[in-house]
């Protein structure tokens, strides 16, 4: 328990009053009652979850950081100075790179990080002048499952087996590399968005998802890629009733 002193600081106080809230207290509408000594200034949270069926309007390419590469990096750092300074170039296993670049759930299905969709919605807010800091605390993506290795929340993709896409790519240090990544020409998903109704309306969220699909996109080579202007991949739209 915490009690406030005269100078505004706080200290532990075992004799402080404990108020036990009921569900009615927590659902107060924010307007003080005439006979109440407690003036409520913060209204209760009003959240809503809405589901959107989305479908890709361009191929989707993903590139999860491989667990194999992570293990090699960890072993190298754990070895420290004991690691042989001479670099030995091993044969590149592009099939292993390809298989390790996809997000798979504990149930085996393919997915995309829920955080990627949420980040896309938040970043799209800048296109309409809405504060991203407010959206960061108001918009969330409900997970369909969890990544089998990292445990990250995932949104399930409705896809068949991916094909391997191989193309040159630029590393962070400027050198050129070859990347083998999974790609789907056709893809869809059901996106469940949880949002604060005091900040967004249902129409706001629908328009935000629609803009995110066209202006931000998902995965590698998306329009709003942090490393380039994108390749035109990963865009999507909302599926309308009757389609």
Helices and strands as residue ranges (DSSP letters): E 2-4, E 10-12, H 23-26, E 47-56, E 60-61, H 67-79, G 80-82, H 94-100, E 103-104, E 110-113, H 114-124, G 125-128, H 132-135, E 139-141, E 145-146, E 153-158, E 163-170, E 176-184, E 188-196, H 202-211, I 212-216, E 236-238
